Amino acid sequence: MNTFNLSEFAIPVSSAMQRFAGLSNDEQGMLDEADRFARKELYPLSQRMDNEEWWPEDAFKVIGKTGYFGITVPEAEGGAGLDMFTSGLVLQAFSRWNHAMALSWVAHENLCLHNIYRNANEEQKRRYLPGLCSGKTIGALGLTEPGAGSDALGSMRTTATLDGDHYVLNGSKLYITNGPVADVLLVYAKTNREKGAKGISAFIVEKDFPGFKVAQKLTKMGFRGSQTAELVFDNCRVPEANRVGEEDTGVKIVMSGLDLERAMISPICLGIAERALELSLEFAQTRQQFGKPIGSFQMIQSKLADMFVWVEAMRVFTYQALRAANDLEVGGGGRGDIHKITAASVMFAADTMNKVLNEAVQIHGGTGYIWESEVNRLYRAIKLLEIGAGTTEVRKIIISGEMMR
C-alpha cells in the first residue's frame, strides 16, 4: 500500500534552504531577501526576455537602487561591503526567477565590476566604480575570440600597441555577455606577442571610444534575454591611463578572474535546479492521470527523490567553492587548491543540473517540450553552463593537472 504523502515535501524554496543549507542567519536573510526581490521584479520580465531576446533597459537601474550591485565593494566606494559568498547567494536567488538576467548580472558584477575593484588603481576605481555599482553603467568582459576559446590566452589575436599616450587595439571578441548593451568593458589584448600568454594586458574600454563597435548581436538557444555579441576593435584608441596593472601582467588578472568566475557559475546552476525541482513538485501534485495526481506514482516519486538529492549535493559543493573563493588574494588563482575546487564545483554543478532538468522535463511530459513553458526555458539553459568559463573537458584537465602536481 502506498503511504507516501507528496504534500509533506511541497515546501517553499526559501523554507527548504533554511532547513538544509547550514547558512548563518545573516546569509539566510540575504538569500531570502534577494529571492523576494527577484520574484517580484525580475520574474515578470523572464518570459518576454526569452520570447523576444528582449533587454529591459531599466532593470539594471532598479537592481542598483536596491543595492544588489557592488556586493564585494566597500561602502566608501559605492558598494555593499560584503563578500564573495554573499554575492553568490544573490546570484543563486536571481537564477531561480530569471536566469537570463542573472547571467547578465554576474557578467557585470563579477567579470567586470569585481575585477576592476580588485585590480584597478585608485583613479580608475574612482572613475568607474560608482556608475557600475549604481547600475547606471553596464559592464562586460572581453576575453573570448573567434579563434580563441578554450585556449583563450595562447590563441589571443587582439593586439594593443602603445602610440603616444594611447594604446591602439585591433581585433575582435566573440560570445561577449552584455556586449550589445555594455557601457564599460574590461578587455584583454596582447601587448607583446613574443611573450605569448605572458604578454597580455588588461584595459578598461568605454563604448564611445573611437574604433570600437558591436559587430553583431548573437541569437542563442538559451539565456535568450541576456544580450550577447561579437565586438570589433578597429584601431580603437584607449588612453594609457586605462590600462589595468602593469603592461604584460594581464595573465594574473585573467587566471584569478577565471577561478572566481567558475565559483560564480555554480550558483546559477543551483538556482535553476532549485526552480526546476519546485516546478516539478507543483506539477506532480496538480497533474491528474488515471484519476489521481501523477505524484502518487512511485516512478515520479523516485524522480523527485533523485532530484532532491542532486540539488542538495549541488548546494554543498557550490557553497564550499564560494567560501574558498572568499579568501583568494589579489593576483592569486590559476593554480593550487582554489583552481581545482572551483573547476570541480562548476563541473559537478553543471553536470548535475543537466540531470535535474532532464528529469524535470520528463515529469512535465508534453508540457515540458513546449517552448513557452518555464521548465523548457530552464532546460535550454543547460548547455551554456557546460561550456562557459572553460568547458567540462577543460575543467577535467584542470582538476587532474592539480591532482598530479
C-alpha positions as CSV (number, residue, x, y, z in Angstrom):
1,M,0.0,0.0,0.0
2,N,1.4,3.4,-1.0
3,T,1.6,5.7,2.1
4,F,3.8,8.4,0.5
5,N,2.3,11.9,1.0
6,L,3.8,14.2,-1.5
7,S,2.4,17.3,0.2
8,E,4.8,16.8,3.1
9,F,7.6,17.8,0.7
10,A,5.9,20.7,-1.1
11,I,7.7,23.4,0.9
12,P,8.6,26.8,-0.5
13,V,12.2,27.2,-1.8
14,S,13.3,29.6,0.9
15,S,12.0,27.3,3.6
16,A,13.9,24.4,2.1
17,M,17.1,26.5,2.2
18,Q,16.6,27.3,5.9
19,R,16.2,23.7,6.8
20,F,19.1,22.2,4.8
21,A,21.7,24.8,3.8
22,G,23.5,25.4,7.0
23,L,23.7,29.2,6.4
24,S,24.2,31.8,9.1
25,N,21.1,33.9,9.9
26,D,22.6,36.8,8.0
27,E,23.3,34.7,5.0
28,Q,19.9,33.1,5.0
29,G,18.4,36.6,5.3
30,M,20.3,37.8,2.3
31,L,19.2,34.8,0.2
32,D,15.6,35.2,1.2
33,E,15.6,39.0,0.6
34,A,17.2,38.5,-2.9
35,D,14.7,35.8,-3.6
36,R,11.8,38.1,-2.8
37,F,13.2,40.9,-4.9
38,A,13.9,38.6,-7.9
39,R,10.4,37.1,-7.7
40,K,8.8,40.5,-7.7
41,E,11.0,42.5,-10.0
42,L,12.8,40.0,-12.3
43,Y,10.5,37.1,-12.8
44,P,7.8,39.1,-14.6
45,L,10.4,40.0,-17.2
46,S,11.6,36.5,-17.9
47,Q,9.0,35.3,-20.4
48,R,9.3,38.3,-22.7
49,M,13.1,38.2,-22.5
50,D,13.1,34.6,-23.7
51,N,10.5,35.1,-26.4
52,E,11.9,38.2,-28.0
53,E,15.6,38.2,-26.8
54,W,14.4,41.5,-25.2
55,W,16.6,43.6,-22.9
56,P,14.7,45.6,-20.2
57,E,16.6,48.9,-20.2
58,D,15.7,49.9,-16.7
59,A,16.3,46.6,-15.0
60,F,19.9,47.3,-14.0
61,K,19.0,50.7,-12.5
62,V,16.3,49.0,-10.4
63,I,18.8,46.4,-9.3
64,G,21.4,49.1,-8.5
65,K,18.9,51.2,-6.5
66,T,18.1,48.1,-4.4
67,G,21.8,47.6,-3.6
68,Y,22.4,44.4,-5.5
69,F,25.5,45.7,-7.4
70,G,28.9,46.1,-5.9
71,I,28.3,43.4,-3.3
72,T,32.0,43.0,-2.7
73,V,33.0,46.7,-3.0
74,P,33.4,48.7,0.2
75,E,30.6,51.1,1.1
76,A,33.0,54.0,0.9
77,E,33.4,53.2,-2.8
78,G,29.7,52.8,-3.5
79,G,29.2,49.1,-2.8
80,A,27.7,46.9,-0.1
81,G,30.9,45.9,1.7
82,L,30.1,42.2,1.8
83,D,31.9,39.2,0.4
84,M,32.0,36.8,-2.5
85,F,29.9,34.2,-0.7
86,T,27.1,36.8,-0.3
87,S,27.4,37.7,-4.0
88,G,26.9,34.0,-4.8
89,L,23.8,33.9,-2.7
90,V,22.3,36.8,-4.6
91,L,23.1,35.1,-7.9
92,Q,21.5,31.9,-6.7
93,A,18.3,33.7,-5.9
94,F,18.2,35.7,-9.1
95,S,18.8,32.5,-11.1
96,R,15.7,30.9,-9.7
97,W,13.4,33.5,-11.2
98,N,15.2,34.9,-14.2
99,H,18.4,33.1,-15.1
100,A,19.0,35.3,-18.2
101,M,19.1,38.4,-16.1
102,A,21.2,36.5,-13.6
103,L,23.8,35.8,-16.3
104,S,23.9,39.5,-17.3
105,W,24.1,40.4,-13.6
106,V,27.1,38.2,-13.0
107,A,28.9,39.3,-16.1
108,H,28.5,42.9,-14.9
109,E,29.0,42.3,-11.1
110,N,31.8,39.7,-11.1
111,L,33.6,39.7,-14.5
112,C,33.7,43.4,-14.9
113,L,33.0,45.3,-11.7
114,H,34.7,43.0,-9.2
115,N,37.7,42.6,-11.4
116,I,38.1,46.3,-11.7
117,Y,37.7,46.7,-7.9
118,R,40.4,44.0,-7.3
119,N,42.9,45.1,-9.9
120,A,42.4,48.8,-10.9
121,N,44.3,51.7,-9.4
122,E,42.6,54.3,-7.2
123,E,41.9,56.8,-10.0
124,Q,40.4,54.1,-12.2
125,K,38.2,52.9,-9.4
126,R,37.0,56.5,-8.6
127,R,36.1,56.9,-12.3
128,Y,34.2,53.6,-12.9
129,L,33.0,52.0,-9.7
130,P,30.2,54.5,-8.8
131,G,28.4,54.0,-12.2
132,L,28.9,50.3,-12.1
133,C,27.7,50.0,-8.5
134,S,24.6,52.1,-9.2
135,G,23.6,50.2,-12.3
136,K,23.7,53.4,-14.4
137,T,26.5,51.9,-16.5
138,I,26.6,48.3,-17.6
139,G,29.8,46.3,-17.6
140,A,31.2,43.3,-19.6
141,L,34.3,41.3,-20.0
142,G,36.1,40.8,-23.4
143,L,38.3,37.7,-23.4
144,T,37.0,35.0,-25.9
145,E,37.7,35.4,-29.6
146,P,36.6,33.7,-32.8
147,G,39.8,31.6,-32.8
148,A,40.4,31.6,-29.1
149,G,38.0,29.8,-26.8
150,S,39.5,27.1,-24.5
151,D,42.9,28.4,-25.4
152,A,41.9,32.0,-24.7
153,L,45.3,33.2,-23.8
154,G,47.6,31.3,-26.2
155,S,45.5,31.9,-29.2
156,M,44.6,35.5,-28.5
157,R,45.0,37.7,-31.6
158,T,43.7,41.0,-30.4
159,T,46.6,43.4,-30.0
160,A,47.3,46.6,-28.2
161,T,50.2,48.9,-29.4
162,L,51.3,51.9,-27.5
163,D,51.0,55.1,-29.6
164,G,51.9,58.2,-27.5
165,D,49.6,58.3,-24.6
166,H,47.1,55.8,-26.1
167,Y,47.0,52.2,-26.9
168,V,45.6,51.2,-30.3
169,L,43.6,48.0,-30.1
170,N,42.9,45.8,-33.1
171,G,41.0,42.5,-33.1
172,S,37.6,41.1,-32.1
173,K,35.9,39.4,-29.2
174,L,33.1,36.8,-29.5
175,Y,30.3,35.5,-27.3
176,I,30.5,38.5,-25.0
177,T,27.8,38.6,-22.4
178,N,26.3,42.1,-22.2
179,G,28.3,43.1,-25.3
180,P,25.4,44.9,-27.1
181,V,24.4,46.9,-24.1
182,A,27.7,47.5,-22.2
183,D,29.0,50.9,-21.4
184,V,32.3,49.8,-19.9
185,L,34.3,46.7,-20.8
186,L,37.3,45.0,-19.3
187,V,39.2,43.9,-22.4
188,Y,42.3,41.7,-22.7
189,A,44.8,42.2,-25.6
190,K,48.4,41.2,-26.4
191,T,50.9,43.9,-25.8
192,N,53.9,41.6,-26.5
193,R,53.3,38.7,-28.9
194,E,56.7,37.2,-28.3
195,K,55.8,36.5,-24.7
196,G,52.7,34.6,-25.6
197,A,50.2,34.3,-22.7
198,K,52.6,36.3,-20.5
199,G,52.4,39.3,-22.9
200,I,48.8,40.1,-22.3
201,S,47.5,43.3,-20.7
202,A,44.0,44.4,-19.5
203,F,42.3,47.6,-20.5
204,I,39.1,49.4,-19.5
205,V,37.3,50.3,-22.7
206,E,34.3,52.6,-23.0
207,K,31.7,52.0,-25.7
208,D,32.2,55.5,-27.1
209,F,36.0,55.1,-27.7
210,P,36.8,55.6,-31.4
211,G,37.3,52.4,-33.2
212,F,35.1,50.3,-31.0
213,K,31.8,48.8,-32.3
214,V,29.4,46.0,-31.8
215,A,29.7,43.9,-34.9
216,Q,26.6,41.7,-34.4
217,K,24.2,40.7,-31.7
218,L,24.0,36.9,-31.4
219,T,20.8,34.9,-31.1
220,K,21.0,32.0,-28.6
221,M,19.2,28.8,-27.7
222,G,19.1,29.6,-24.0
223,F,19.6,32.6,-21.7
224,R,18.0,34.5,-24.6
225,G,17.3,37.7,-22.8
226,S,20.9,38.1,-21.8
227,Q,22.5,40.1,-24.6
228,T,25.5,38.5,-26.4
229,A,27.6,40.0,-29.1
230,E,30.7,40.0,-31.3
231,L,32.8,43.1,-30.6
232,V,35.3,44.6,-33.0
233,F,38.3,46.9,-32.3
234,D,39.4,48.7,-35.4
235,N,42.3,51.0,-34.4
236,C,40.4,51.6,-31.2
237,R,42.2,54.2,-29.2
238,V,42.3,53.6,-25.4
239,P,44.1,56.0,-23.1
240,E,47.2,54.6,-21.5
241,A,45.6,55.6,-18.2
242,N,43.0,52.9,-18.8
243,R,45.5,50.0,-18.7
244,V,44.8,47.9,-15.6
245,G,48.0,47.0,-13.8
246,E,51.4,46.9,-15.4
247,E,51.9,46.1,-19.0
248,D,52.2,42.4,-19.8
249,T,50.7,41.3,-16.4
250,G,47.1,40.7,-17.5
251,V,47.5,36.9,-17.2
252,K,47.3,37.3,-13.4
253,I,44.0,39.1,-13.7
254,V,42.7,36.6,-16.2
255,M,43.6,33.5,-14.2
256,S,42.4,34.9,-10.9
257,G,39.2,36.1,-12.6
258,L,38.5,32.7,-14.2
259,D,38.6,30.9,-10.8
260,L,36.2,33.5,-9.4
261,E,34.0,33.2,-12.5
262,R,33.8,29.4,-12.1
263,A,32.9,29.8,-8.4
264,M,30.1,32.1,-9.5
265,I,28.7,29.9,-12.3
266,S,27.8,27.2,-9.8
267,P,25.1,29.3,-8.1
268,I,23.4,29.8,-11.4
269,C,23.2,26.0,-11.9
270,L,21.9,25.7,-8.3
271,G,19.2,28.4,-8.6
272,I,18.0,26.9,-11.9
273,A,17.9,23.4,-10.5
274,E,16.0,24.6,-7.4
275,R,13.4,26.2,-9.5
276,A,13.1,23.1,-11.7
277,L,12.5,20.9,-8.6
278,E,9.9,23.3,-7.3
279,L,8.1,23.4,-10.6
280,S,8.2,19.6,-10.8
281,L,6.8,19.2,-7.3
282,E,3.9,21.5,-8.2
283,F,3.2,19.7,-11.4
284,A,3.3,16.3,-9.8
285,Q,0.7,17.4,-7.3
286,T,-1.7,19.0,-9.8
287,R,-1.3,16.9,-13.0
288,Q,-4.0,14.2,-12.9
289,Q,-3.7,10.9,-14.8
290,F,-5.7,7.7,-14.2
291,G,-7.9,9.7,-11.7
292,K,-5.0,10.7,-9.4
293,P,-2.1,13.1,-9.2
294,I,1.0,11.7,-11.0
295,G,2.9,12.3,-7.8
296,S,1.1,9.3,-6.3
297,F,3.0,7.0,-8.7
298,Q,6.3,5.6,-7.4
299,M,8.2,6.3,-10.6
300,I,7.5,10.0,-10.3
301,Q,8.3,9.8,-6.6
302,S,11.7,8.2,-7.5
303,K,12.5,11.0,-9.9
304,L,11.6,13.7,-7.3
305,A,13.8,12.0,-4.7
306,D,16.7,11.8,-7.1
307,M,16.3,15.5,-8.0
308,F,16.2,16.5,-4.3
309,V,19.4,14.6,-3.5
310,W,21.1,16.1,-6.6
311,V,20.1,19.7,-5.7
312,E,21.3,19.3,-2.1
313,A,24.7,17.9,-3.3
314,M,25.0,20.8,-5.7
315,R,24.3,23.2,-2.8
316,V,27.1,21.8,-0.6
317,F,29.7,21.9,-3.4
318,T,28.7,25.3,-4.6
319,Y,28.9,26.8,-1.1
320,Q,32.3,25.1,-0.5
321,A,33.7,26.7,-3.6
322,L,32.3,30.1,-2.8
323,R,33.7,30.1,0.7
324,A,37.1,29.1,-0.7
325,A,36.9,32.0,-3.2
326,N,36.2,34.5,-0.4
327,D,39.9,34.3,0.6
328,L,41.5,34.4,-2.9
329,E,44.2,37.0,-2.8
330,V,44.6,39.7,-5.5
331,G,46.7,38.1,-8.2
332,G,46.1,34.6,-6.9
333,G,44.4,31.8,-8.7
334,G,45.2,29.8,-11.8
335,R,46.9,27.2,-9.6
336,G,46.6,25.2,-6.4
337,D,43.5,24.1,-4.5
338,I,41.3,27.1,-5.5
339,H,42.0,26.3,-9.2
340,K,41.0,22.7,-8.6
341,I,38.0,23.3,-6.3
342,T,36.3,26.0,-8.5
343,A,36.7,23.8,-11.6
344,A,35.3,20.8,-9.8
345,S,32.4,22.7,-8.4
346,V,31.2,24.1,-11.7
347,M,31.8,20.8,-13.4
348,F,29.7,19.0,-10.9
349,A,27.0,21.7,-10.7
350,A,26.6,21.9,-14.5
351,D,26.6,18.1,-14.9
352,T,24.1,17.6,-12.1
353,M,21.9,20.4,-13.3
354,N,21.7,18.6,-16.6
355,K,20.3,15.5,-14.7
356,V,17.8,17.6,-12.7
357,L,16.5,19.3,-15.7
358,N,16.2,16.1,-17.7
359,E,14.0,14.6,-15.1
360,A,12.0,17.8,-14.7
361,V,11.1,17.9,-18.4
362,Q,10.3,14.1,-18.2
363,I,7.9,14.8,-15.2
364,H,6.2,17.6,-17.2
365,G,5.8,15.4,-20.2
366,G,4.4,17.1,-23.3
367,T,4.2,20.4,-21.4
368,G,8.0,20.3,-20.8
369,Y,8.6,20.0,-24.5
370,I,6.7,23.2,-25.4
371,W,9.0,26.2,-25.9
372,E,6.9,28.7,-23.9
373,S,6.8,26.5,-20.7
374,E,9.0,27.7,-17.9
375,V,10.6,24.3,-17.5
376,N,11.5,24.3,-21.2
377,R,13.2,27.7,-20.7
378,L,15.2,26.3,-17.9
379,Y,16.1,23.2,-19.9
380,R,17.5,25.3,-22.7
381,A,20.0,26.8,-20.2
382,I,21.9,23.5,-19.7
383,K,24.5,23.6,-22.4
384,L,25.9,27.1,-21.8
385,L,26.8,26.2,-18.2
386,E,28.7,23.1,-19.5
387,I,30.7,25.3,-21.9
388,G,31.2,28.8,-20.3
389,A,34.4,29.7,-18.3
390,G,36.1,26.5,-19.6
391,T,34.2,23.5,-21.0
392,T,33.6,20.4,-18.9
393,E,36.6,18.9,-20.7
394,V,38.8,21.8,-19.7
395,R,37.6,21.5,-16.1
396,K,38.7,17.9,-16.0
397,I,42.1,18.9,-17.3
398,I,42.4,21.5,-14.6
399,I,41.3,19.1,-11.8
400,S,43.6,16.2,-12.9
401,G,46.5,18.5,-13.5
402,E,46.3,19.9,-10.0
403,M,45.9,16.5,-8.5
404,M,49.1,15.3,-10.2
405,R,51.3,18.2,-9.3
